[in-house]
Amino acid sequence: MADKRFSKWTAVSLGGVVAAAPLIAACGSGASYDNWAATDGAAGRINLDDVQEAFKDSKSATEFEEKVNKIYEGDGLVLIRAKQDGENLTLEGWEDLSGNNEIDDELDDQLFSIVQSTGKEYNMRGYHGNGYYRSSFGAGNFLFTYMLISAMSPRGYYYSTPISRGSTMRNQRSRYRQSSAYSRQAQRNSNFNRKQASFAGSRYQQARSNVSSNRQTYQQTQKTSGAFKKSSAVSRTRSSRSSFRSSGRSGARGGGGAMRINTGRRPG
């Protein structure tokens, strides 16, 4: 008879398994396209305040691109291209939408640029979903000083993320996104979005939907192929966002770019 008796706790446990079954099935089926499309990474939005600080702190172009890839929440790598353009030096950041580890203007999406003018002032601007962003800051950081010195050579200055670095950068980013440091960065990104929504107002809201034609093609390809279901943008640590409320609902938050899943009970 002992094996046929169920305690109250056994019944509660079994009930919990049955109640959780739909949620487990939903998680197993992958994120919906709408959940993915609502994330910052899908739209190519990036915390450009932190990108600017990374630029100021970096001692080389490779260090800068490593820092930027820790900030960005999208699925593609952020690749860097820096070149002498007449009397100016220009550094660009692009998301590698094609996944071939090199910048292709016809396939990839430009996220930002930093230009050093003859007046020794740096002008930073965002593109497409980041188009609301403009910032200027003074000279004196190490990275552009190095670029300026290199530009004195007969061939000028040029740097583009080497194709061979792609796999290494992806492995580094994959490990980073499993760390608590990524959760903290994601929270910084969320705070940045709230600040910009308040500061830039309508320009910020309009830019959110101003995706490039290359990104539109990328989004449609993700939707058709179902590749978005494996996106890390909707599966990153939930603690990077505001605390979950016991609403019993799941959904997506576009402003911060995270999918929220609540496993708590409905309020009584």
N, C-alpha and C positions, 0 to 999 in steps of 0.2 A: 504494500500500500504506500510505502514511503516514497516510491518513485512516481506515484501518481498525484502526490500532494504538491501544491504550488503555494508558496508564501505570498504575502501581500507585496513584498519587494520584487518577487519574481514576476508577478502580474504587472507591476509598474514598469519593470524593465522591458517586458514583452510589449507593453503598450507603447513605450517610447520607441522601440524598434519599428513598430507598425506606423506610428505617427511620422517618424523620420524617413520612412521609405520613399515618399514622393520627393522630398528634398534631395536625398541621395541620388535618385534617378535623374532629377533635374540637373544636379551638378555633373553627373556622369555624361550627360548629353552635350555638355559644353555650353559656352555663353551664347546668347542670341546675338544676331547681327546688330540690333539696336543697342544692346549693352556695350558691345565693342565700339560701335561708331560714336558713342557718347564720351569715350575716353579722350584725354588730351593727346595720347600717342597716335590714335587713329586719325586725328585731325591735324597732327603736326605741330601742336602747341608745346612750348618749352619755357621754362623759368629763365628768362633772359637776364634778370638781376643776378642770379647765381652764375650764369654763363659769363657775365661781365667780370664778376669776382674771380672766376676760374681763369679768365684771360689775364687779369692783373697778377695772379699768383703763380702762373706757369712759367717755367724756365725753358721750355721748348714746345714746338708744335705738337709733338707726340704726347707730352704731358697734358697739354691743353685738350686734345681730343679724348684722352682717357677720362679727364674730369667731366667733359661735356656728356660723354656717354653714361656717366653715373647720374647725371642730372636728368637726362631725357628718359621718358617713360614709353616711348614707342617701340615697335618690334624691330625696325631697321636700325642699323648702325648710323651714327652721325659721323660723316666723313668731312675732313677739312681740306680746303684749298686756299693757299695764300700766294699772292703774286704781286709784282711791281706793275702798276698801271700808270704809265707816264710818271708824274712826280709824286703820285700817291702809292701807298701800299694798302692792299685790300685782302682781308681774310674772310672766307665764307664758310658757313656750316650747312651741309646738306644731309637729309636723310636718304640713305641708300634703299630706295623703294624696290629697286630691281634685284637687290641681294647679290650683286656681282662684285662687290668690294671696291668699286671705283665710281667716281662721280660722272654721271651721264646727264647732261642738261635736258635731254629729251625724255628722260624716264624718271629722274629723281626730283626731290622737292627741296628748294632752298628754304632754310629756317631763319638764317640771320646773316648779317655781314658787319664787319668792323673795318672802317676806313681811316687811315692816318693821312690827314691833309697836310699841306705845306705849312700851315699854321701850327703844326705839332699838336693838334687836338684830335682826339679819336671820336668818331661818330659811329654809333651802333644803331642798327635798325633791324626790325623783324620783317618777315615776309609772310604773305598769305594769312594763315591763321594767327600769326604774330604781328600782323601789319600795323597794329595800333601802337607798337613800341618804338620810341625814339629816345636816344640818350647820348650825351656827350661827356667826355671826361678827359682830363689833362694827360700830358705826356709823362714819361718816366718809368714805365714798367719794363721789365727785363725782356719779355718776349718780342715786343715791337722794336726795342732797341737793337736786339740781335738781328731782326729782320732788316732794319735800316742799314746796319753795318754790312750785312750780306748783300744788300742791294747796290752797294758801291762797286761790286765786281762787274766785269764787262758784260756778263750775262744777266745781271740783275738778280732778283730773288724770286724763287718759285718753290712751292711745296704742295704736294698732294698726297693724301694718305696712301701709302703703298698697298697694292692689292694683297701682297703677302701678309700684311698685318691683320687682315680681316678675321681669320679664324682665331688668332690670339686675342683680339679685342672681344670677340663674341664669348670666348671662354671666360675672360676676365669679367665681363658684364654679367654672365650667367651666375658666376659665384657671388658677385656683389649683390645681385638681386635676391639672393637667399639670406642676406645678412640684415641685422637690425639697422645698419647704417642706411640701407635703402628705404626702410620704413621712415626714418627720420627725414631723409631727402624728400620723399613723397609728401610728407606733411609740410615741408618748406614750400614745395610746389603748390600745394593747396592754399597755403597762406598767401603766396604770390598772386594766385588767381583772384582771391578775394580782394586783395589790395588793388590790383589792376582794374577789376570790375568797378570799384569805387572811384579810382583815380581817373581812368580813361573813359568811363561811362559808355556812351553810345558807340564810340570808336572801338572799344573792346568787344562789345556785343556784335557789332557788324563784322569785325575781323574773324570772329569765331566761325562764321559760315563762309568765309572767303577762302576756300581751299583752291589750290591750283588745279589745272586740268590734269597734270600728272598724278596728283593725289586722288582726284576723282576716278581716274582709271584704276589706280591701285585699290581703292575702296571697293569698286565694282568687282574687280578680280577676286578680292578676298571674299566678297559676298557670294559670288558664283561658285567658287571652289570650296567654300566652307573653311578656308585656312584660318579665318579669324577665330575659330573655336579653340585654337591652340595658342592664342595670343597671351603673352605674359602681362599685357596691359590690364586685363580684367581678372588676373589671378594673383596679383601681388598682395603682400601682407595687408590685411584689413586694418590693422592698428594704425596705419599711416593716415587714416581718415578720422573724422569725428566719431565719437562713441556711438555704438548701435543702440537703437531704441527698441523696446519690445512691442513692435507693431505687427509682427508676424508677416511682414511683406518683404519682397526682394525687388531690386530694381537697379537703375544706374543713375549716377550723378554726373552730368556732363561737365559742370564747372571744374570739378576736381579730377575727373577722369577715372573714377573707381567704380567697380560693380559692388554693390552692397548686398550681402546675404545675411539675413537674420535667422538665427537658429533658436532664439528664445521663445517663450510661451506668449500667447496672446494675452493682453491684459484682461483680468476678470471682470 
